[in-house]
Amino acid sequence: MHPSFEKVLVADDDLPWEVVDEKIKRKVMSYTNELMLVKVAFKQGGIGTIHQHSHLQISYVARGVFEVTIGDQTRNLKEGDVYFVPSNVLHGAVCLEEGLLIDVFNPMREDFV
């Protein structure tokens, strides 16, 4: 297991963005082995490709509009909305209006650090 990061007081400006692609960047805000919070910024048209993982995920739409697909359900979600992804369920998102997702994972995503 990756050692815990465990930042307890986190200033956004102290952490760098990681460029995922030309329309998506992310910032791992804090984590332990059991829990991780990640900010993901999307430009309009950014695509979180359909994928699956064993982690539980819950995401908060902090800004923008996203077309979110989880399993066989698709819905447009906007600021203030939330979606939950069970373990090993195919899911993805398309950014319809520039936005920001706050993703929480259990356990932490080792592939993000």
N, CA, C and O of each residue as an XYZ file, in Angstrom:
452
protein
N       0.842     -1.188      0.000
C       0.000      0.000      0.000
C       0.882      1.245      0.000
O       1.925      1.284      0.651
N       0.448      2.247     -0.733
C       1.175      3.519     -0.776
C       1.062      4.186      0.588
O       0.002      4.110      1.209
N       2.115      4.837      1.077
C       2.017      5.512      2.372
C       0.969      6.614      2.338
O       0.744      7.258      1.313
N       0.346      6.810      3.471
C      -0.700      7.829      3.565
C      -0.125      9.219      3.386
O       0.989      9.499      3.830
N      -0.869     10.074      2.749
C      -0.528     11.463      2.486
C      -1.004     12.302      3.667
O      -0.234     13.075      4.236
N      -2.262     12.149      4.028
C      -2.873     12.693      5.243
C      -2.635     14.176      5.509
O      -2.360     14.562      6.645
N      -2.736     15.010      4.480
C      -2.691     16.447      4.744
C      -4.005     16.820      5.402
O      -5.072     16.512      4.871
N      -3.945     17.473      6.544
C      -5.175     17.783      7.272
C      -5.677     19.197      7.014
O      -6.881     19.442      7.105
N      -4.798     20.124      6.698
C      -5.191     21.481      6.340
C      -4.571     21.761      4.979
O      -3.356     21.917      4.861
N      -5.407     21.823      3.960
C      -4.893     21.859      2.599
C      -5.283     23.176      1.917
O      -6.465     23.479      1.753
N      -4.275     23.942      1.527
C      -4.507     25.171      0.764
C      -4.411     24.812     -0.719
O      -3.405     24.260     -1.165
N      -5.446     25.122     -1.468
C      -5.504     24.800     -2.888
C      -4.266     25.289     -3.634
O      -3.725     24.571     -4.476
N      -3.817     26.498     -3.332
C      -2.679     27.096     -4.037
C      -1.356     26.380     -3.780
O      -0.391     26.580     -4.517
N      -1.304     25.543     -2.736
C      -0.068     24.834     -2.415
C       0.135     23.575     -3.253
O       1.215     22.984     -3.237
N      -0.897     23.164     -3.982
C      -0.825     21.912     -4.731
C      -0.864     22.163     -6.232
O      -1.624     23.010     -6.701
N      -0.048     21.432     -6.988
C      -0.017     21.627     -8.438
C      -1.113     20.825     -9.138
O      -1.572     19.803     -8.628
N      -1.523     21.301    -10.306
C      -2.426     20.547    -11.172
C      -1.607     19.527    -11.951
O      -0.473     19.803    -12.341
N      -2.174     18.360    -12.178
C      -1.590     17.360    -13.066
C      -2.414     17.366    -14.343
O      -3.631     17.188    -14.301
N      -1.762     17.568    -15.469
C      -2.470     17.589    -16.748
C      -2.753     16.153    -17.170
O      -1.838     15.346    -17.333
N      -4.054     15.847    -17.345
C      -4.469     14.519    -17.790
C      -4.470     14.493    -19.315
O      -3.939     13.568    -19.929
N      -5.071     15.516    -19.917
C      -5.020     15.725    -21.367
C      -5.302     17.199    -21.627
O      -5.357     17.988    -20.683
N      -5.481     17.586    -22.884
C      -5.633     19.010    -23.206
C      -6.894     19.639    -22.612
O      -6.984     20.865    -22.543
N      -7.869     18.834    -22.182
C      -9.112     19.386    -21.648
C      -9.398     18.996    -20.207
O     -10.420     19.396    -19.650
N      -8.500     18.212    -19.593
C      -8.724     17.750    -18.223
C      -7.436     17.877    -17.412
O      -6.355     17.515    -17.876
N      -7.573     18.398    -16.192
C      -6.464     18.399    -15.244
C      -7.021     18.030    -13.874
O      -8.197     18.259    -13.593
N      -6.167     17.456    -13.021
C      -6.628     17.040    -11.702
C      -5.625     17.413    -10.632
O      -4.444     17.641    -10.894
N      -6.143     17.467     -9.418
C      -5.334     17.819     -8.265
C      -5.753     16.909     -7.111
O      -6.889     16.972     -6.641
N      -4.817     16.055     -6.656
C      -5.083     15.205     -5.499
C      -4.943     16.085     -4.262
O      -3.851     16.557     -3.944
N      -6.056     16.301     -3.570
C      -6.067     17.247     -2.450
C      -5.548     16.627     -1.151
O      -4.743     17.236     -0.447
N      -6.010     15.417     -0.840
C      -5.540     14.717      0.350
C      -6.018     13.277      0.281
O      -6.983     12.964     -0.417
N      -5.326     12.394      1.021
C      -5.752     11.004      1.057
C      -5.100     10.245      2.194
O      -4.057     10.631      2.721
N      -5.748      9.159      2.551
C      -5.183      8.100      3.372
C      -5.325      6.841      2.521
O      -5.792      6.916      1.385
N      -4.932      5.697      3.051
C      -5.117      4.466      2.292
C      -6.594      4.186      2.029
O      -6.938      3.549      1.033
N      -7.467      4.658      2.919
C      -8.888      4.345      2.832
C      -9.717      5.374      2.057
O     -10.825      5.057      1.624
N      -9.214      6.592      1.872
C     -10.045      7.666      1.348
C      -9.192      8.669      0.576
O      -8.062      8.963      0.966
N      -9.746      9.196     -0.530
C      -9.023     10.187     -1.337
C     -10.004     11.199     -1.893
O     -11.107     10.840     -2.306
N      -9.602     12.483     -1.905
C     -10.389     13.542     -2.530
C      -9.554     14.173     -3.638
O      -8.405     14.565     -3.434
N     -10.172     14.260     -4.828
C      -9.483     14.769     -6.013
C     -10.358     15.815     -6.696
O     -11.552     15.592     -6.891
N      -9.774     16.949     -7.060
C     -10.463     17.954     -7.879
C     -10.108     17.682     -9.337
O      -8.941     17.478     -9.671
N     -11.125     17.679    -10.206
C     -10.893     17.442    -11.623
C     -11.546     18.581    -12.406
O     -12.766     18.739    -12.389
N     -10.719     19.371    -13.092
C     -11.199     20.509    -13.873
C     -11.307     20.099    -15.339
O     -10.385     19.508    -15.901
N     -12.445     20.422    -15.947
C     -12.714     20.083    -17.344
C     -12.963     21.342    -18.156
O     -13.659     22.252    -17.705
N     -12.398     21.393    -19.347
C     -12.816     22.372    -20.338
C     -13.999     21.766    -21.080
O     -14.161     20.546    -21.109
N     -14.822     22.617    -21.676
C     -15.964     22.120    -22.437
C     -15.480     21.105    -23.474
O     -14.496     21.342    -24.175
N     -16.174     19.988    -23.561
C     -15.799     18.939    -24.499
C     -14.856     17.899    -23.920
O     -14.578     16.889    -24.567
N     -14.358     18.131    -22.706
C     -13.497     17.142    -22.061
C     -14.266     15.855    -21.804
O     -15.444     15.880    -21.448
N     -13.581     14.729    -21.992
C     -14.242     13.440    -21.849
C     -13.524     12.580    -20.819
O     -12.342     12.264    -20.956
N     -14.273     12.212    -19.783
C     -13.817     11.186    -18.850
C     -14.266      9.867    -19.463
O     -15.412      9.456    -19.286
N     -13.365      9.201    -20.183
C     -13.679      7.999    -20.952
C     -14.339      6.926    -20.075
O     -14.008      6.772    -18.899
N     -15.264      6.201    -20.670
C     -15.933      5.105    -19.962
C     -14.873      4.133    -19.429
O     -14.016      3.658    -20.174
N     -14.954      3.851    -18.130
C     -13.990      2.964    -17.473
C     -14.631      2.361    -16.231
O     -15.763      2.695    -15.880
N     -13.912      1.487    -15.581
C     -14.376      0.934    -14.308
C     -13.187      0.692    -13.396
O     -12.053      0.542    -13.851
N     -13.466      0.656    -12.100
C     -12.431      0.376    -11.105
C     -13.102     -0.200     -9.871
O     -14.313     -0.074     -9.692
N     -12.311     -0.830     -9.028
C     -12.863     -1.478     -7.837
C     -13.249     -0.482     -6.743
O     -13.984     -0.829     -5.819
N     -12.756      0.750     -6.847
C     -13.008      1.763     -5.820
C     -14.457      2.223     -5.843
O     -15.064      2.309     -6.910
N     -15.013      2.518     -4.679
C     -16.265      3.253     -4.605
C     -15.937      4.694     -4.947
O     -14.865      5.188     -4.597
N     -16.858      5.380     -5.633
C     -16.636      6.780     -5.990
C     -17.931      7.548     -5.785
O     -19.014      7.086     -6.145
N     -17.796      8.727     -5.201
C     -18.905      9.675     -5.153
C     -18.333     11.009     -5.623
O     -17.250     11.417     -5.204
N     -19.077     11.680     -6.500
C     -18.580     12.917     -7.103
C     -19.606     14.027     -6.976
O     -20.807     13.812     -7.140
N     -19.110     15.214     -6.681
C     -19.914     16.421     -6.535
C     -19.602     17.350     -7.697
O     -18.435     17.626     -7.976
N     -20.628     17.829     -8.369
C     -20.442     18.779     -9.462
C     -20.338     20.175     -8.835
O     -21.345     20.769     -8.450
N     -19.116     20.684     -8.741
C     -18.881     21.985     -8.108
C     -19.165     23.142     -9.060
O     -19.482     24.253     -8.634
N     -19.043     22.855    -10.379
C     -19.252     23.900    -11.379
C     -19.470     23.216    -12.721
O     -18.921     22.143    -12.968
N     -20.260     23.824    -13.580
C     -20.426     23.326    -14.938
C     -21.596     22.366    -15.107
O     -22.428     22.199    -14.215
N     -21.632     21.733    -16.295
C     -22.656     20.754    -16.640
C     -21.965     19.549    -17.277
O     -21.117     19.705    -18.156
N     -22.333     18.349    -16.827
C     -21.732     17.115    -17.307
C     -22.803     16.114    -17.694
O     -23.818     15.984    -17.009
N     -22.579     15.404    -18.795
C     -23.402     14.252    -19.134
C     -22.689     13.052    -18.515
O     -21.599     12.674    -18.942
N     -23.319     12.466    -17.509
C     -22.706     11.387    -16.739
C     -23.413     10.077    -17.058
O     -24.641      9.999    -17.048
N     -22.618      9.052    -17.341
C     -23.154      7.715    -17.582
C     -22.612      6.781    -16.512
O     -21.405      6.716    -16.280
N     -23.517      6.060    -15.865
C     -23.152      5.038    -14.877
C     -23.963      3.803    -15.227
O     -25.191      3.808    -15.142
N     -23.269      2.748    -15.619
C     -23.971      1.544    -16.075
C     -24.816      1.893    -17.289
O     -24.299      2.413    -18.278
N     -26.116      1.608    -17.221
C     -27.009      1.891    -18.359
C     -27.805      3.176    -18.175
O     -28.766      3.423    -18.904
N     -27.407      4.004    -17.194
C     -28.105      5.276    -16.941
C     -27.244      6.453    -17.376
O     -26.043      6.488    -17.106
N     -27.866      7.420    -18.052
C     -27.186      8.654    -18.451
C     -28.063      9.825    -18.065
O     -29.278      9.800    -18.261
N     -27.431     10.861    -17.511
C     -28.184     12.050    -17.098
C     -27.256     13.256    -17.129
O     -26.062     13.136    -16.854
N     -27.807     14.413    -17.462
C     -27.057     15.660    -17.366
C     -27.130     16.149    -15.928
O     -28.211     16.262    -15.350
N     -25.956     16.440    -15.355
C     -25.875     16.937    -13.984
C     -25.193     18.293    -13.988
O     -24.287     18.549    -14.781
N     -25.650     19.167    -13.079
C     -25.144     20.532    -13.006
C     -24.636     20.821    -11.601
O     -24.689     19.970    -10.713
N     -24.141     22.048    -11.420
C     -23.611     22.489    -10.130
C     -24.554     22.105     -8.997
O     -25.754     22.374     -9.053
N     -23.992     21.470     -7.964
C     -24.761     21.067     -6.795
C     -25.235     19.618     -6.845
O     -25.660     19.071     -5.827
N     -25.167     18.989     -8.024
C     -25.599     17.598     -8.161
C     -24.463     16.647     -7.775
O     -23.295     17.032     -7.717
N     -24.842     15.398     -7.515
C     -23.904     14.375     -7.059
C     -24.182     13.089     -7.815
O     -25.325     12.819     -8.185
N     -23.140     12.288     -8.049
C     -23.357     10.935     -8.547
C     -22.491      9.950     -7.779
O     -21.414     10.289     -7.288
N     -22.996      8.708     -7.686
C     -22.322      7.627     -6.963
C     -22.012      6.501     -7.934
O     -22.866      6.098     -8.724
N     -20.782      5.992     -7.872
C     -20.361      4.894     -8.735
C     -20.010      3.685     -7.862
O     -19.034      3.720     -7.113
N     -20.807      2.616     -7.961
C     -20.459      1.387     -7.226
C     -19.193      0.747     -7.799
O     -18.761      1.095     -8.898
N     -18.612     -0.172     -7.064
C     -17.411     -0.889     -7.503
C     -17.646     -1.598     -8.824
O     -18.683     -2.228     -9.035
N     -16.663     -1.485     -9.711
C     -16.617     -2.230    -10.970
C     -17.778     -1.960    -11.929
O     -18.085     -2.804    -12.771
N     -18.424     -0.803    -11.815
C     -19.489     -0.419    -12.748
C     -18.898      0.543    -13.780
O     -18.211      1.498    -13.421
N     -19.165      0.290    -15.053
C     -18.683      1.174    -16.120
C     -19.297      2.558    -15.945
O     -20.494      2.690    -15.685
N     -18.463      3.592    -16.091
C     -18.941      4.968    -15.938
C     -18.022      5.932    -16.679
O     -16.869      5.616    -16.972
N     -18.558      7.113    -16.974
C     -17.788      8.151    -17.636
C     -18.569      9.448    -17.652
O     -19.733      9.486    -17.254
N     -17.927     10.515    -18.113
C     -18.563     11.831    -18.136
C     -18.059     12.635    -19.329
O     -16.905     12.523    -19.742
N     -18.962     13.445    -19.863
C     -18.617     14.389    -20.921
C     -18.952     15.771    -20.389
O     -20.058     15.997    -19.899
N     -18.009     16.695    -20.480
C     -18.221     18.056    -19.998
C     -18.959     18.870    -21.059
O     -18.423     19.126    -22.137
N     -20.193     19.275    -20.745
C     -21.012     20.060    -21.667
C     -20.770     21.558    -21.500
O     -20.854     22.313    -22.469
N     -20.469     21.989    -20.269
C     -20.106     23.377    -19.964
C     -18.931     23.317    -19.002
O     -18.989     22.596    -18.006
N     -17.865     24.062    -19.281
C     -16.642     24.029    -18.470
C     -16.990     23.865    -16.997
O     -17.877     24.545    -16.480
N     -16.281     22.953    -16.323
C     -16.665     22.679    -14.949
C     -15.598     22.028    -14.106
O     -14.453     21.842    -14.520
N     -16.027     21.685    -12.887
C     -15.140     21.118    -11.877
C     -15.893     20.031    -11.120
O     -16.995     20.254    -10.619
N     -15.277     18.847    -11.045
C     -15.810     17.751    -10.250
C     -14.943     17.558     -9.019
O     -13.722     17.709     -9.081
N     -15.570     17.225     -7.908
C     -14.867     16.842     -6.694
C     -15.136     15.346     -6.516
O     -16.252     14.941     -6.193
N     -14.099     14.534     -6.730
C     -14.220     13.079     -6.668
C     -13.681     12.559     -5.339
O     -12.616     12.971     -4.880
N     -14.439     11.642     -4.729
C     -14.010     10.992     -3.491
C     -13.986      9.488     -3.754
O     -14.948      8.922     -4.275
N     -12.880      8.855     -3.389
C     -12.690      7.430     -3.632
C     -12.417      6.675     -2.338
O     -11.768      7.189     -1.427
N     -12.926      5.443     -2.273
C     -12.615      4.507     -1.207
C     -12.356      3.142     -1.828
O     -13.235      2.610     -2.506
N     -11.161      2.548     -1.616
C      -9.997      3.179     -1.004
C      -9.359      4.184     -1.958
O      -9.888      4.443     -3.039
N      -8.243      4.738     -1.564
C      -7.564      5.732     -2.395
C      -7.140      5.120     -3.725
O      -6.960      3.906     -3.823
N      -6.978      5.963     -4.755
C      -6.545      5.526     -6.077
C      -5.027      5.554     -6.140
O      -4.432      6.617     -6.317
N      -4.397      4.399     -5.996
C      -2.935      4.339     -6.060
C      -2.401      4.812     -7.399
O      -1.286      5.328     -7.484
N      -3.206      4.635     -8.456
C      -2.752      5.046     -9.792
C      -2.721      6.561     -9.954
O      -2.226      7.052    -10.969
N      -3.235      7.318     -8.982
C      -3.238      8.774     -9.058
C      -2.023      9.403     -8.359
O      -1.807     10.611     -8.462
N      -1.241      8.600     -7.661
C      -0.103      9.160     -6.905
C       1.223      8.553     -7.352
O       2.275      8.911     -6.823
